[in-house]
């Protein structure tokens, strides 16, 4: 599980999990300041978590072992 805290939320806030090849694994709307995402079904590797709120976007790297 990964916990993602959204600093500010708008009606357009969403979180995406993306592989290094650009494949979108998950795309979900943010409905609370803290979002839990289950990565148990994904293989080990490098992923990017992209948070977007309509005005700005932020990308963080995560490594699943």
MODELLER restraints for C-alpha pairs under 7 A, 6 or more apart:
rsr = mdl.restraints
at = mdl.atoms
rsr.add(forms.Gaussian(group=physical.xy_distance, feature=features.Distance(at['CA:1:A'], at['CA:36:A']), mean=6.47, stdev=0.5))
rsr.add(forms.Gaussian(group=physical.xy_distance, feature=features.Distance(at['CA:1:A'], at['CA:37:A']), mean=5.49, stdev=0.5))
rsr.add(forms.Gaussian(group=physical.xy_distance, feature=features.Distance(at['CA:1:A'], at['CA:38:A']), mean=4.41, stdev=0.5))
rsr.add(forms.Gaussian(group=physical.xy_distance, feature=features.Distance(at['CA:1:A'], at['CA:39:A']), mean=5.75, stdev=0.5))
rsr.add(forms.Gaussian(group=physical.xy_distance, feature=features.Distance(at['CA:2:A'], at['CA:36:A']), mean=5.62, stdev=0.5))
rsr.add(forms.Gaussian(group=physical.xy_distance, feature=features.Distance(at['CA:2:A'], at['CA:37:A']), mean=5.15, stdev=0.5))
rsr.add(forms.Gaussian(group=physical.xy_distance, feature=features.Distance(at['CA:2:A'], at['CA:38:A']), mean=6.41, stdev=0.5))
rsr.add(forms.Gaussian(group=physical.xy_distance, feature=features.Distance(at['CA:3:A'], at['CA:34:A']), mean=6.70, stdev=0.5))
rsr.add(forms.Gaussian(group=physical.xy_distance, feature=features.Distance(at['CA:3:A'], at['CA:35:A']), mean=5.75, stdev=0.5))
rsr.add(forms.Gaussian(group=physical.xy_distance, feature=features.Distance(at['CA:3:A'], at['CA:36:A']), mean=4.57, stdev=0.5))
rsr.add(forms.Gaussian(group=physical.xy_distance, feature=features.Distance(at['CA:3:A'], at['CA:37:A']), mean=6.46, stdev=0.5))
rsr.add(forms.Gaussian(group=physical.xy_distance, feature=features.Distance(at['CA:4:A'], at['CA:34:A']), mean=5.64, stdev=0.5))
rsr.add(forms.Gaussian(group=physical.xy_distance, feature=features.Distance(at['CA:4:A'], at['CA:35:A']), mean=5.14, stdev=0.5))
rsr.add(forms.Gaussian(group=physical.xy_distance, feature=features.Distance(at['CA:4:A'], at['CA:36:A']), mean=6.31, stdev=0.5))
rsr.add(forms.Gaussian(group=physical.xy_distance, feature=features.Distance(at['CA:5:A'], at['CA:33:A']), mean=5.72, stdev=0.5))
rsr.add(forms.Gaussian(group=physical.xy_distance, feature=features.Distance(at['CA:5:A'], at['CA:34:A']), mean=4.51, stdev=0.5))
rsr.add(forms.Gaussian(group=physical.xy_distance, feature=features.Distance(at['CA:5:A'], at['CA:35:A']), mean=6.42, stdev=0.5))
rsr.add(forms.Gaussian(group=physical.xy_distance, feature=features.Distance(at['CA:6:A'], at['CA:33:A']), mean=5.08, stdev=0.5))
rsr.add(forms.Gaussian(group=physical.xy_distance, feature=features.Distance(at['CA:6:A'], at['CA:34:A']), mean=6.27, stdev=0.5))
rsr.add(forms.Gaussian(group=physical.xy_distance, feature=features.Distance(at['CA:9:A'], at['CA:53:A']), mean=6.39, stdev=0.5))
rsr.add(forms.Gaussian(group=physical.xy_distance, feature=features.Distance(at['CA:10:A'], at['CA:53:A']), mean=5.89, stdev=0.5))
rsr.add(forms.Gaussian(group=physical.xy_distance, feature=features.Distance(at['CA:12:A'], at['CA:53:A']), mean=5.45, stdev=0.5))
rsr.add(forms.Gaussian(group=physical.xy_distance, feature=features.Distance(at['CA:12:A'], at['CA:54:A']), mean=5.56, stdev=0.5))
rsr.add(forms.Gaussian(group=physical.xy_distance, feature=features.Distance(at['CA:13:A'], at['CA:29:A']), mean=5.96, stdev=0.5))
rsr.add(forms.Gaussian(group=physical.xy_distance, feature=features.Distance(at['CA:13:A'], at['CA:30:A']), mean=5.40, stdev=0.5))
rsr.add(forms.Gaussian(group=physical.xy_distance, feature=features.Distance(at['CA:13:A'], at['CA:52:A']), mean=5.49, stdev=0.5))
rsr.add(forms.Gaussian(group=physical.xy_distance, feature=features.Distance(at['CA:13:A'], at['CA:53:A']), mean=3.94, stdev=0.5))
rsr.add(forms.Gaussian(group=physical.xy_distance, feature=features.Distance(at['CA:13:A'], at['CA:54:A']), mean=6.47, stdev=0.5))
rsr.add(forms.Gaussian(group=physical.xy_distance, feature=features.Distance(at['CA:14:A'], at['CA:28:A']), mean=5.54, stdev=0.5))
rsr.add(forms.Gaussian(group=physical.xy_distance, feature=features.Distance(at['CA:14:A'], at['CA:29:A']), mean=4.17, stdev=0.5))
rsr.add(forms.Gaussian(group=physical.xy_distance, feature=features.Distance(at['CA:14:A'], at['CA:30:A']), mean=5.01, stdev=0.5))
rsr.add(forms.Gaussian(group=physical.xy_distance, feature=features.Distance(at['CA:14:A'], at['CA:51:A']), mean=5.87, stdev=0.5))
rsr.add(forms.Gaussian(group=physical.xy_distance, feature=features.Distance(at['CA:14:A'], at['CA:52:A']), mean=5.43, stdev=0.5))
rsr.add(forms.Gaussian(group=physical.xy_distance, feature=features.Distance(at['CA:14:A'], at['CA:53:A']), mean=6.42, stdev=0.5))
rsr.add(forms.Gaussian(group=physical.xy_distance, feature=features.Distance(at['CA:15:A'], at['CA:27:A']), mean=5.79, stdev=0.5))
rsr.add(forms.Gaussian(group=physical.xy_distance, feature=features.Distance(at['CA:15:A'], at['CA:28:A']), mean=5.41, stdev=0.5))
rsr.add(forms.Gaussian(group=physical.xy_distance, feature=features.Distance(at['CA:15:A'], at['CA:29:A']), mean=6.31, stdev=0.5))
rsr.add(forms.Gaussian(group=physical.xy_distance, feature=features.Distance(at['CA:15:A'], at['CA:30:A']), mean=6.62, stdev=0.5))
rsr.add(forms.Gaussian(group=physical.xy_distance, feature=features.Distance(at['CA:15:A'], at['CA:49:A']), mean=6.89, stdev=0.5))
rsr.add(forms.Gaussian(group=physical.xy_distance, feature=features.Distance(at['CA:15:A'], at['CA:50:A']), mean=5.58, stdev=0.5))
rsr.add(forms.Gaussian(group=physical.xy_distance, feature=features.Distance(at['CA:15:A'], at['CA:51:A']), mean=4.62, stdev=0.5))
rsr.add(forms.Gaussian(group=physical.xy_distance, feature=features.Distance(at['CA:15:A'], at['CA:52:A']), mean=6.51, stdev=0.5))
rsr.add(forms.Gaussian(group=physical.xy_distance, feature=features.Distance(at['CA:16:A'], at['CA:24:A']), mean=6.83, stdev=0.5))
rsr.add(forms.Gaussian(group=physical.xy_distance, feature=features.Distance(at['CA:16:A'], at['CA:26:A']), mean=5.32, stdev=0.5))
rsr.add(forms.Gaussian(group=physical.xy_distance, feature=features.Distance(at['CA:16:A'], at['CA:27:A']), mean=4.36, stdev=0.5))
rsr.add(forms.Gaussian(group=physical.xy_distance, feature=features.Distance(at['CA:16:A'], at['CA:28:A']), mean=6.45, stdev=0.5))
rsr.add(forms.Gaussian(group=physical.xy_distance, feature=features.Distance(at['CA:16:A'], at['CA:49:A']), mean=5.72, stdev=0.5))
rsr.add(forms.Gaussian(group=physical.xy_distance, feature=features.Distance(at['CA:16:A'], at['CA:50:A']), mean=5.05, stdev=0.5))
rsr.add(forms.Gaussian(group=physical.xy_distance, feature=features.Distance(at['CA:16:A'], at['CA:51:A']), mean=6.61, stdev=0.5))
rsr.add(forms.Gaussian(group=physical.xy_distance, feature=features.Distance(at['CA:17:A'], at['CA:24:A']), mean=5.94, stdev=0.5))
rsr.add(forms.Gaussian(group=physical.xy_distance, feature=features.Distance(at['CA:17:A'], at['CA:25:A']), mean=5.39, stdev=0.5))
rsr.add(forms.Gaussian(group=physical.xy_distance, feature=features.Distance(at['CA:17:A'], at['CA:26:A']), mean=5.04, stdev=0.5))
rsr.add(forms.Gaussian(group=physical.xy_distance, feature=features.Distance(at['CA:17:A'], at['CA:27:A']), mean=6.66, stdev=0.5))
rsr.add(forms.Gaussian(group=physical.xy_distance, feature=features.Distance(at['CA:17:A'], at['CA:47:A']), mean=6.66, stdev=0.5))
rsr.add(forms.Gaussian(group=physical.xy_distance, feature=features.Distance(at['CA:17:A'], at['CA:48:A']), mean=5.70, stdev=0.5))
rsr.add(forms.Gaussian(group=physical.xy_distance, feature=features.Distance(at['CA:17:A'], at['CA:49:A']), mean=4.76, stdev=0.5))
rsr.add(forms.Gaussian(group=physical.xy_distance, feature=features.Distance(at['CA:17:A'], at['CA:50:A']), mean=6.44, stdev=0.5))
rsr.add(forms.Gaussian(group=physical.xy_distance, feature=features.Distance(at['CA:18:A'], at['CA:24:A']), mean=4.45, stdev=0.5))
rsr.add(forms.Gaussian(group=physical.xy_distance, feature=features.Distance(at['CA:18:A'], at['CA:25:A']), mean=5.60, stdev=0.5))
rsr.add(forms.Gaussian(group=physical.xy_distance, feature=features.Distance(at['CA:18:A'], at['CA:47:A']), mean=5.69, stdev=0.5))
rsr.add(forms.Gaussian(group=physical.xy_distance, feature=features.Distance(at['CA:18:A'], at['CA:48:A']), mean=5.10, stdev=0.5))
rsr.add(forms.Gaussian(group=physical.xy_distance, feature=features.Distance(at['CA:18:A'], at['CA:49:A']), mean=6.48, stdev=0.5))
rsr.add(forms.Gaussian(group=physical.xy_distance, feature=features.Distance(at['CA:19:A'], at['CA:46:A']), mean=6.80, stdev=0.5))
rsr.add(forms.Gaussian(group=physical.xy_distance, feature=features.Distance(at['CA:19:A'], at['CA:47:A']), mean=4.83, stdev=0.5))
rsr.add(forms.Gaussian(group=physical.xy_distance, feature=features.Distance(at['CA:19:A'], at['CA:48:A']), mean=6.34, stdev=0.5))
rsr.add(forms.Gaussian(group=physical.xy_distance, feature=features.Distance(at['CA:20:A'], at['CA:46:A']), mean=6.60, stdev=0.5))
rsr.add(forms.Gaussian(group=physical.xy_distance, feature=features.Distance(at['CA:20:A'], at['CA:47:A']), mean=6.14, stdev=0.5))
rsr.add(forms.Gaussian(group=physical.xy_distance, feature=features.Distance(at['CA:44:A'], at['CA:64:A']), mean=4.87, stdev=0.5))
rsr.add(forms.Gaussian(group=physical.xy_distance, feature=features.Distance(at['CA:44:A'], at['CA:65:A']), mean=4.87, stdev=0.5))
rsr.add(forms.Gaussian(group=physical.xy_distance, feature=features.Distance(at['CA:45:A'], at['CA:63:A']), mean=5.68, stdev=0.5))
rsr.add(forms.Gaussian(group=physical.xy_distance, feature=features.Distance(at['CA:45:A'], at['CA:64:A']), mean=5.26, stdev=0.5))
rsr.add(forms.Gaussian(group=physical.xy_distance, feature=features.Distance(at['CA:45:A'], at['CA:65:A']), mean=6.56, stdev=0.5))
rsr.add(forms.Gaussian(group=physical.xy_distance, feature=features.Distance(at['CA:46:A'], at['CA:62:A']), mean=5.97, stdev=0.5))
rsr.add(forms.Gaussian(group=physical.xy_distance, feature=features.Distance(at['CA:46:A'], at['CA:63:A']), mean=4.58, stdev=0.5))
rsr.add(forms.Gaussian(group=physical.xy_distance, feature=features.Distance(at['CA:46:A'], at['CA:64:A']), mean=6.39, stdev=0.5))
rsr.add(forms.Gaussian(group=physical.xy_distance, feature=features.Distance(at['CA:47:A'], at['CA:61:A']), mean=5.95, stdev=0.5))
rsr.add(forms.Gaussian(group=physical.xy_distance, feature=features.Distance(at['CA:47:A'], at['CA:62:A']), mean=5.32, stdev=0.5))
rsr.add(forms.Gaussian(group=physical.xy_distance, feature=features.Distance(at['CA:47:A'], at['CA:63:A']), mean=6.21, stdev=0.5))
rsr.add(forms.Gaussian(group=physical.xy_distance, feature=features.Distance(at['CA:48:A'], at['CA:59:A']), mean=6.47, stdev=0.5))
rsr.add(forms.Gaussian(group=physical.xy_distance, feature=features.Distance(at['CA:48:A'], at['CA:60:A']), mean=5.64, stdev=0.5))
rsr.add(forms.Gaussian(group=physical.xy_distance, feature=features.Distance(at['CA:48:A'], at['CA:61:A']), mean=4.58, stdev=0.5))
rsr.add(forms.Gaussian(group=physical.xy_distance, feature=features.Distance(at['CA:48:A'], at['CA:62:A']), mean=5.99, stdev=0.5))
rsr.add(forms.Gaussian(group=physical.xy_distance, feature=features.Distance(at['CA:49:A'], at['CA:59:A']), mean=5.57, stdev=0.5))
rsr.add(forms.Gaussian(group=physical.xy_distance, feature=features.Distance(at['CA:49:A'], at['CA:60:A']), mean=5.21, stdev=0.5))
rsr.add(forms.Gaussian(group=physical.xy_distance, feature=features.Distance(at['CA:49:A'], at['CA:61:A']), mean=6.27, stdev=0.5))
rsr.add(forms.Gaussian(group=physical.xy_distance, feature=features.Distance(at['CA:50:A'], at['CA:57:A']), mean=6.87, stdev=0.5))
rsr.add(forms.Gaussian(group=physical.xy_distance, feature=features.Distance(at['CA:50:A'], at['CA:58:A']), mean=5.68, stdev=0.5))
rsr.add(forms.Gaussian(group=physical.xy_distance, feature=features.Distance(at['CA:50:A'], at['CA:59:A']), mean=4.39, stdev=0.5))
rsr.add(forms.Gaussian(group=physical.xy_distance, feature=features.Distance(at['CA:50:A'], at['CA:60:A']), mean=6.53, stdev=0.5))
rsr.add(forms.Gaussian(group=physical.xy_distance, feature=features.Distance(at['CA:51:A'], at['CA:57:A']), mean=5.53, stdev=0.5))
rsr.add(forms.Gaussian(group=physical.xy_distance, feature=features.Distance(at['CA:51:A'], at['CA:58:A']), mean=5.23, stdev=0.5))
rsr.add(forms.Gaussian(group=physical.xy_distance, feature=features.Distance(at['CA:51:A'], at['CA:59:A']), mean=6.38, stdev=0.5))
rsr.add(forms.Gaussian(group=physical.xy_distance, feature=features.Distance(at['CA:52:A'], at['CA:58:A']), mean=6.46, stdev=0.5))
